[in-house]
Amino acid sequence: MEWITAENVVAVTTALLGVLVSVGAVWIDRFKPQRKRLGYRVQLNTPLHKEGDDQDGGVMTLHDGEVLGSAAAGATLVLLRIENDRDLDISLDDYGVTAPDHALRITFGAPPVTVRGVVATVPPGRHAVRDDLDSAPRLGRSGNAVLVPRVALETGQYFKLLVQLSGPVADRDIKVHGTLAGGSIRRNRSTTPDDQAGRFSPAARSVTVVLTACVVALAALIVREQAPPPIGCARGDLTVTGSTAFAPVVREVAAAYQKDCAGARITVDADGSTSGVRDLAETGARSEGSPAVVALSDGPGPGGHPQLRAHMVAVSLFTVVTHDSVPVRSLTLEQIRSLYRGDVTRWNQLTGPGLPPDLPDLPVLLVSRDANSGTREVFQRRVLGRNEPANSSRDCATVDDPEARVVRCELDSTAQVLATVARLPGALGYAELGAVAAAKGVHRVDLDGRGPVLDELGASPYPYREIEYAYTWGDPPSDSLTASFLAYLARGRGQDIARARGHLPCATPKGLRICGEG
């Protein structure tokens, strides 16, 4: 028969295989007896390093940029994920008791290794999980073990334990002891990302059905000698808003996607991280389903929007900048903070280590971003340790408030900050590292002797860095332009573009570790 060609046979065989996979998935999900299962896996097991190769002292343990304490040489940091990877919920009554009143006992090798500290992290919005961890008996430690209370976990829910040990331990020697009624506790060896469930979910069943329909349609098109659409592409309109610091990357990725995928129209309208996330929340609340909008944010977006889904994209580096008239190449965090407190109003008044002689007699002009900026939020949290002072100048050069201790203005975008710092002698500001590379009239300022170096991420204590998040309203349909563009941005060609512009993609091996640490 004329239709029996190599291409048509492959297409029909693929369609039959897709149908069989769908039938098998439904049978496993609907008819195969299910048991509860608590899974655990080691996501990080690494020795802690000294603050500097040529400095004495102990290793430093950091959490959200703050020093928790020091550990002796040989200390180890372990990140352990505890998850419900089945479709059946785990209740408090399902646990047995291993140690006094605790549900789980997690051992790390054998003595003399001891647990020096443990902290639990819970995904945003999982208040019930946090409450269980905080209930008596609370999370504790004993010798080489961490003691965990009963924690109710719905399907796909998880929590993580960040444990500091006195010495090294092999992954195989990390064990979770306990009992689960009607189920089991076992180690998971999968490298599945955090946002993917271990069992079939309703969304997964829907994706399977859609995939089967697409395969059947593809077979029909090939039989009729019609060309299939490009794999992974989607058509339609998409708006990307939010971070102005990450906007150059997104614009380049959007142009590449539209070139690769005909019929896609992507508009990048950056207006600040906070503003973008809030606009997405308002648009989603008015829409039916997931709107074709992605909001980029430098760091976690504002809370109070449980319908939003966060997707980690890349790690971004930021830097402090000054006008070329200021010959400062490095400042300590305390010197930065004194400038923003208004303790120093002219550059020749600044004192401290590492400063060049004869600083110019110029006013200190602080050029900042507005309240919608993620770059500013990261600067406040990781560098200043507090909010910036109030806005006191409209032209960034003269003070409008006679009681203000410092001249400080606020601007709408990274480009405006760099242009203003370059225009005003004595000006000081901050921006995303990639944007500074092309700026004229300004230069970077290191912090505590450390510069923003991409290859040193994860090893250098340089503080001014953050994860770039892409927010969507709920989980966008798998065949939508939103889902396709996010995959292209985070795992496709967008990785190369982000790396070329000075960002570390989260989907790379090194990026997975750093983004997992937060």
C-alpha positions as CSV (number, residue, x, y, z in Angstrom):
1,M,0.0,0.0,0.0
2,E,1.2,3.5,-0.8
3,W,1.0,4.9,2.8
4,I,3.4,2.2,4.1
5,T,6.7,4.2,4.1
6,A,9.5,4.3,6.7
7,E,8.2,7.7,8.0
8,N,4.6,6.6,8.4
9,V,5.6,3.3,10.1
10,V,7.7,5.2,12.6
11,A,4.8,7.7,13.2
12,V,2.1,5.0,13.7
13,T,4.5,2.9,16.0
14,T,5.2,6.0,18.1
15,A,1.4,6.7,18.4
16,L,0.8,3.1,19.5
17,L,3.6,3.3,22.0
18,G,2.1,6.6,23.4
19,V,-1.3,4.9,23.9
20,L,0.3,2.0,25.7
21,V,2.2,4.3,28.0
22,S,-1.0,6.2,28.8
23,V,-2.9,3.0,29.5
24,G,0.0,1.8,31.7
25,A,0.1,5.1,33.6
26,V,-3.7,5.0,34.3
27,W,-3.5,1.4,35.4
28,I,-0.6,2.1,37.8
29,D,-2.3,5.2,39.2
30,R,-5.9,3.8,39.4
31,F,-5.7,0.1,40.0
32,K,-2.3,-0.8,41.4
33,P,-2.4,-1.0,45.2
34,Q,-0.6,2.0,46.7
35,R,1.3,2.4,49.9
36,K,2.5,5.4,51.8
37,R,6.1,6.2,51.5
38,L,8.4,8.7,53.1
39,G,11.5,9.3,51.0
40,Y,14.7,11.0,51.8
41,R,17.8,12.0,49.8
42,V,21.1,13.8,50.3
43,Q,21.2,16.9,48.2
44,L,24.4,18.3,49.6
45,N,27.3,16.8,51.5
46,T,30.4,19.0,51.5
47,P,33.1,20.1,53.8
48,L,33.1,23.7,55.1
49,H,36.0,25.8,54.0
50,K,37.8,28.6,55.7
51,E,36.8,32.2,55.0
52,G,40.0,32.8,53.2
53,D,42.9,30.6,52.1
54,D,45.5,32.8,53.7
55,Q,43.6,33.7,56.9
56,D,43.6,31.9,60.2
57,G,40.4,31.0,62.0
58,G,37.6,28.5,61.8
59,V,35.1,27.8,59.1
60,M,32.1,30.0,58.8
61,T,28.5,28.8,58.6
62,L,26.2,31.2,56.7
63,H,22.4,31.4,56.5
64,D,20.8,34.2,54.5
65,G,24.1,36.0,54.5
66,E,24.3,36.0,58.3
67,V,27.1,34.2,60.3
68,L,25.6,31.5,62.5
69,G,28.8,30.3,64.0
70,S,32.2,28.8,63.5
71,A,33.2,25.2,63.2
72,A,36.5,23.5,63.6
73,A,38.5,22.3,60.7
74,G,36.9,19.2,59.1
75,A,33.3,20.3,59.7
76,T,30.8,19.1,57.1
77,L,27.5,20.6,55.8
78,V,24.7,18.2,54.8
79,L,21.4,19.1,53.1
80,L,18.8,16.4,53.5
81,R,15.4,16.4,51.8
82,I,12.5,14.6,53.5
83,E,9.5,14.1,51.1
84,N,6.2,12.4,50.5
85,D,6.7,10.9,47.1
86,R,3.5,9.0,46.8
87,D,-0.2,9.9,46.1
88,L,-1.3,9.1,49.7
89,D,-1.1,11.7,52.4
90,I,1.0,11.0,55.5
91,S,-0.7,12.0,58.8
92,L,0.7,12.5,62.3
93,D,-0.8,9.2,63.4
94,D,1.0,7.2,60.7
95,Y,4.4,7.6,62.6
96,G,5.8,5.3,65.2
97,V,8.2,6.5,67.9
98,T,11.9,5.9,67.6
99,A,13.6,8.2,70.2
100,P,11.7,9.7,73.1
101,D,8.6,11.2,71.6
102,H,10.2,11.7,68.2
103,A,9.0,10.1,65.0
104,L,12.3,10.0,63.1
105,R,15.9,9.5,64.1
106,I,18.4,10.4,61.4
107,T,22.0,9.2,62.0
108,F,25.1,10.5,60.4
109,G,27.7,7.7,60.4
110,A,29.0,6.8,63.9
111,P,30.7,8.6,66.7
112,P,33.0,10.6,67.1
113,V,31.0,12.5,64.4
114,T,28.4,14.7,66.2
115,V,25.6,17.0,65.0
116,R,26.6,20.6,65.9
117,G,23.6,22.3,64.5
118,V,20.4,21.7,62.5
119,V,17.9,24.0,60.9
120,A,14.7,23.1,59.0
121,T,13.6,24.9,55.8
122,V,10.0,24.7,54.4
123,P,8.8,25.9,51.0
124,P,6.8,29.2,51.1
125,G,3.1,28.7,52.0
126,R,3.6,25.4,53.8
127,H,2.6,26.7,57.2
128,A,1.2,23.4,58.5
129,V,4.5,21.7,57.9
130,R,6.4,24.5,59.7
131,D,3.9,24.3,62.6
132,D,4.5,20.5,63.0
133,L,8.3,21.0,63.0
134,D,7.9,23.7,65.7
135,S,5.5,21.5,67.9
136,A,6.7,19.6,70.9
137,P,8.8,17.6,70.9
138,R,10.7,20.0,68.7
139,L,13.4,19.3,66.2
140,G,16.6,18.4,68.1
141,R,19.9,16.6,68.1
142,S,21.6,13.9,70.1
143,G,25.2,12.8,69.5
144,N,25.4,11.8,65.8
145,A,21.7,12.0,65.3
146,V,18.9,14.5,64.4
147,L,15.6,13.9,66.1
148,V,12.5,14.9,64.1
149,P,9.0,15.3,65.4
150,R,5.8,14.0,63.6
151,V,5.2,16.0,60.4
152,A,2.1,15.6,58.3
153,L,2.9,15.7,54.6
154,E,0.5,15.9,51.8
155,T,1.3,14.4,48.4
156,G,4.4,16.1,47.0
157,Q,5.2,18.1,50.2
158,Y,8.6,18.1,51.7
159,F,11.0,19.8,54.1
160,K,14.7,20.1,54.2
161,L,17.2,19.8,57.0
162,L,20.5,21.7,56.9
163,V,22.9,19.9,59.3
164,Q,26.3,20.9,60.5
165,L,28.5,18.0,61.5
166,S,31.8,17.9,63.3
167,G,33.4,15.7,60.6
168,P,32.9,14.1,57.3
169,V,30.3,11.4,56.6
170,A,29.6,9.3,53.5
171,D,26.2,9.5,51.8
172,R,25.6,5.8,52.3
173,D,26.1,6.3,56.1
174,I,23.3,8.8,56.4
175,K,20.2,6.8,57.5
176,V,16.6,7.6,58.6
177,H,15.2,5.4,61.3
178,G,11.5,5.1,62.0
179,T,8.2,3.4,61.1
180,L,5.3,4.4,59.0
181,A,1.9,2.6,59.3
182,G,0.8,1.2,55.9
183,G,4.0,2.3,54.2
184,S,7.8,2.5,54.3
185,I,10.7,4.9,54.7
186,R,13.3,4.6,52.0
187,R,16.2,6.4,50.4
188,N,15.5,8.1,47.1
189,R,18.3,8.1,44.6
190,S,16.5,10.0,41.9
191,T,17.9,13.5,40.9
192,T,14.3,14.7,40.2
193,P,14.1,18.5,40.7
194,D,12.1,19.8,43.7
195,D,9.1,20.9,41.7
196,Q,8.4,17.4,40.2
197,A,6.5,14.8,42.1
198,G,7.7,11.2,42.4
199,R,4.3,9.7,41.5
200,F,1.7,10.4,38.8
201,S,-0.3,13.5,39.7
202,P,-3.5,14.7,38.1
203,A,-1.4,17.2,36.1
204,A,0.9,14.4,35.0
205,R,-2.1,12.3,33.8
206,S,-3.3,15.3,31.9
207,V,0.1,15.8,30.3
208,T,0.2,12.1,29.4
209,V,-3.2,12.4,27.7
210,V,-2.2,15.6,25.8
211,L,1.1,14.0,24.8
212,T,-0.8,10.9,23.4
213,A,-3.2,13.2,21.5
214,C,-0.2,15.1,20.1
215,V,1.6,11.9,19.0
216,V,-1.6,10.6,17.3
217,A,-2.0,13.9,15.5
218,L,1.6,13.9,14.5
219,A,1.2,10.4,13.0
220,A,-1.9,11.6,11.1
221,L,-0.1,14.6,9.7
222,I,2.9,12.5,8.6
223,V,0.6,10.0,6.9
224,R,-1.0,12.9,5.1
225,E,2.5,14.1,4.1
226,Q,2.3,17.3,6.2
227,A,5.3,18.6,8.1
228,P,5.0,18.5,11.9
229,P,5.6,21.7,14.0
230,P,9.0,22.2,15.5
231,I,9.5,20.1,18.7
232,G,9.3,22.2,21.9
233,C,8.0,25.4,20.2
234,A,4.7,27.1,20.9
235,R,2.7,29.9,19.2
236,G,0.9,32.8,20.7
237,D,1.6,36.0,22.7
238,L,3.6,36.2,26.0
239,T,4.5,39.2,28.2
240,V,7.6,39.1,30.4
241,T,7.7,41.8,33.2
242,G,9.5,42.4,36.4
243,S,13.3,42.7,37.0
244,T,15.1,45.5,35.0
245,A,18.4,44.0,36.0
246,F,17.7,40.7,34.3
247,A,15.8,42.3,31.4
248,P,18.8,42.3,29.0
249,V,19.1,38.6,29.3
250,V,15.4,38.0,28.8
251,R,15.3,40.3,25.8
252,E,18.1,38.4,24.1
253,V,16.5,35.0,25.0
254,A,13.1,36.2,23.7
255,A,14.7,37.3,20.4
256,A,16.4,33.9,20.0
257,Y,13.1,32.0,20.9
258,Q,11.1,34.0,18.3
259,K,13.8,33.3,15.7
260,D,13.7,29.5,16.5
261,C,9.9,29.3,16.9
262,A,7.8,31.0,14.2
263,G,4.4,32.3,15.5
264,A,5.6,33.3,19.0
265,R,5.4,37.0,20.0
266,I,7.2,37.8,23.3
267,T,7.0,41.3,24.8
268,V,9.5,42.2,27.5
269,D,8.2,45.1,29.7
270,A,10.4,45.3,32.7
271,D,9.2,47.6,35.5
272,G,10.9,46.3,38.7
273,S,10.7,43.0,40.5
274,T,8.1,43.8,43.1
275,S,5.9,45.7,40.7
276,G,6.1,42.8,38.1
277,V,5.1,40.1,40.7
278,R,2.2,42.2,42.0
279,D,1.0,43.0,38.5
280,L,1.1,39.2,37.7
281,A,-1.0,38.5,40.8
282,E,-3.6,41.1,39.8
283,T,-3.8,39.8,36.2
284,G,-4.1,36.2,37.4
285,A,-6.9,37.0,39.8
286,R,-8.9,38.5,36.9
287,S,-8.2,35.7,34.5
288,E,-9.5,32.2,33.9
289,G,-6.6,29.8,34.0
290,S,-3.0,30.8,33.8
291,P,-2.4,34.1,31.9
292,A,0.4,34.3,29.4
293,V,2.6,36.5,31.8
294,V,5.9,35.7,33.4
295,A,7.3,38.0,36.1
296,L,11.1,38.0,36.8
297,S,12.3,38.9,40.3
298,D,15.7,39.5,41.8
299,G,15.3,37.1,44.8
300,P,12.0,35.9,46.2
301,G,9.1,38.1,45.3
302,P,6.7,39.7,47.8
303,G,4.6,37.3,49.9
304,G,0.8,37.1,50.1
305,H,0.3,35.5,46.7
306,P,-0.1,31.7,47.2
307,Q,-1.4,31.2,43.6
308,L,2.0,32.2,42.2
309,R,4.6,29.5,41.3
310,A,8.3,30.3,41.6
311,H,10.8,28.9,39.1
312,M,14.5,29.3,39.8
313,V,16.3,30.5,36.7
314,A,19.9,31.7,37.5
315,V,22.2,33.2,40.1
316,S,22.9,36.9,39.4
317,L,25.8,39.0,40.7
318,F,25.4,42.6,41.6
319,T,28.0,45.3,42.4
320,V,28.4,48.7,44.0
321,V,29.6,51.4,41.6
322,T,31.0,54.9,41.9
323,H,31.7,57.8,39.6
324,D,35.2,57.7,38.1
325,S,36.1,60.8,40.1
326,V,36.2,58.6,43.3
327,P,39.4,56.5,43.3
328,V,37.9,53.9,45.7
329,R,38.2,50.3,44.5
330,S,37.2,48.4,47.6
331,L,35.0,49.3,50.7
332,T,34.2,47.3,53.8
333,L,30.6,46.6,54.6
334,E,30.9,48.9,57.6
335,Q,32.2,51.7,55.4
336,I,29.2,51.2,53.0
337,R,26.8,51.3,55.9
338,S,28.4,54.4,57.3
339,L,27.8,56.2,54.0
340,Y,24.2,55.1,53.9
341,R,23.6,56.1,57.5
342,G,24.9,59.6,56.7
343,D,27.8,59.4,59.1
344,V,30.1,60.4,56.2
345,T,28.8,63.1,53.8
346,R,31.9,63.9,51.9
347,W,34.4,61.4,50.5
348,N,37.5,62.9,52.2
349,Q,35.8,62.2,55.6
350,L,35.8,58.5,55.0
351,T,38.3,56.5,57.1
352,G,39.2,52.9,57.4
353,P,41.4,50.2,55.9
354,G,42.1,49.9,52.2
355,L,41.4,53.5,51.2
356,P,43.7,55.5,48.9
357,P,45.3,58.6,50.2
358,D,43.9,62.1,49.5
359,L,40.2,61.2,48.8
360,P,38.5,64.0,46.9
361,D,36.5,66.6,48.6
362,L,33.3,65.7,46.9
363,P,29.8,65.2,48.3
364,V,28.6,61.6,48.7
365,L,25.5,61.3,46.5
366,L,23.6,58.0,46.9
367,V,21.8,57.0,43.7
368,S,19.3,54.2,44.5
369,R,16.5,52.2,43.0
370,D,12.8,52.6,43.9
371,A,10.8,50.4,46.2
372,N,9.8,48.1,43.4
373,S,13.4,47.0,42.7
374,G,14.6,43.5,43.5
375,T,18.2,44.8,43.1
376,R,17.6,47.3,46.0
377,E,15.9,44.6,48.2
378,V,18.9,42.3,47.8
379,F,21.3,45.3,48.5
380,Q,19.4,46.1,51.7
381,R,19.3,42.5,52.9
382,R,22.7,41.2,51.9
383,V,24.9,44.4,52.1
384,L,23.3,47.0,54.4
385,G,21.5,44.7,56.7
386,R,18.7,47.2,57.0
387,N,16.5,49.5,54.8
388,E,18.0,52.4,53.0
389,P,17.4,55.9,54.3
390,A,14.5,58.0,53.1
391,N,14.5,59.7,49.6
392,S,15.9,63.2,50.1
393,S,16.6,64.4,46.6
394,R,14.7,64.7,43.3
395,D,17.7,65.6,41.1
396,C,20.2,63.3,42.9
397,A,22.6,66.2,43.4
398,T,20.9,68.6,45.9
399,V,19.1,67.8,49.1
400,D,15.4,68.7,49.3
401,D,14.9,67.8,53.0
402,P,17.0,70.1,55.3
403,E,16.8,67.5,58.1
404,A,18.2,64.6,55.9
405,R,21.6,63.4,56.9
406,V,22.4,62.1,53.3
407,V,21.7,63.1,49.7
408,R,19.8,60.1,48.3
409,C,17.5,59.8,45.2
410,E,15.5,56.9,43.8
411,L,15.3,55.9,40.1
412,D,13.2,53.4,38.1
413,S,15.7,51.2,36.4
414,T,19.3,49.9,36.4
415,A,20.1,52.0,33.2
416,Q,19.0,55.2,34.9
417,V,21.1,54.4,38.0
418,L,24.3,53.8,35.9
419,A,23.7,56.9,33.8
420,T,23.2,59.1,36.8
421,V,26.2,57.8,38.7
422,A,28.3,58.5,35.6
423,R,27.0,62.0,35.3
424,L,27.5,63.2,39.0
425,P,31.0,63.4,40.5
426,G,31.0,61.7,44.0
427,A,27.9,59.5,43.2
428,L,27.6,56.0,44.6
429,G,25.1,53.4,43.4
430,Y,24.6,49.7,42.7
431,A,23.6,47.6,39.7
432,E,23.6,44.1,38.1
433,L,27.1,43.1,37.2
434,G,26.5,42.5,33.4
435,A,25.0,46.0,33.0
436,V,28.1,47.6,34.6
437,A,30.4,46.0,32.0
438,A,29.2,48.2,29.2
439,A,28.7,51.4,31.3
440,K,31.1,54.4,30.9
441,G,32.2,56.8,33.6
442,V,31.7,54.4,36.5
443,H,33.8,51.6,38.0
444,R,33.1,48.6,40.3
445,V,33.8,48.6,44.1
446,D,34.7,45.4,45.8
447,L,33.2,44.5,49.2
448,D,35.5,43.5,52.0
449,G,38.2,42.8,49.4
450,R,36.0,40.4,47.4
451,G,34.8,41.1,43.9
452,P,31.8,39.7,42.0
453,V,33.4,36.7,40.1
454,L,31.1,34.2,38.4
455,D,33.6,31.3,38.6
456,E,33.9,31.9,42.4
457,L,30.2,31.5,43.1
458,G,29.7,28.9,45.9
459,A,33.3,29.4,47.2
460,S,33.7,33.2,47.7
461,P,31.8,34.9,50.5
462,Y,31.0,37.8,48.3
463,P,27.6,38.8,49.6
464,Y,25.9,40.8,46.8
465,R,24.3,38.0,44.8
466,E,20.8,36.5,44.5
467,I,18.7,33.9,42.6
468,E,16.6,35.2,39.7
469,Y,13.1,33.8,40.0
470,A,10.5,33.5,37.2
471,Y,6.9,33.6,38.6
472,T,3.8,32.3,36.9
473,W,0.1,32.2,37.9
474,G,-0.2,28.6,38.9
475,D,1.4,25.9,36.7
476,P,1.0,27.0,33.0
477,P,-0.3,24.3,30.6
478,S,2.6,22.1,29.3
479,D,1.8,23.0,25.7
480,S,1.6,26.7,26.3
481,L,4.0,29.4,25.2
482,T,4.6,30.3,28.9
483,A,5.8,26.7,29.7
484,S,7.8,26.5,26.5
485,F,9.6,29.8,27.0
486,L,10.4,29.0,30.7
487,A,12.0,25.7,29.6
488,Y,13.9,27.5,26.8
489,L,15.1,30.2,29.3
490,A,16.1,27.9,32.2
491,R,17.3,24.7,30.4
492,G,17.6,25.5,26.7
493,R,19.5,28.0,24.7
494,G,18.8,30.6,27.4
495,Q,21.5,28.9,29.5
496,D,24.2,30.0,27.1
497,I,22.8,33.5,26.9
498,A,22.6,33.9,30.7
499,R,26.1,32.6,31.1
500,A,27.5,34.9,28.5
501,R,25.9,37.9,30.3
502,G,27.5,36.9,33.7
503,H,24.8,34.8,35.3
504,L,25.0,31.1,36.5
505,P,22.0,29.1,35.3
506,C,20.4,27.1,38.0
507,A,20.0,24.0,35.8
508,T,23.7,23.5,35.5
509,P,25.4,21.1,37.9
510,K,27.0,23.9,39.9
511,G,23.9,26.0,39.6
512,L,21.7,23.2,41.0
513,R,23.8,23.1,44.2
514,I,24.0,26.9,44.7
515,C,20.3,27.5,43.9
516,G,19.4,24.6,46.2
517,E,21.2,26.4,49.0
518,G,19.2,29.5,48.4
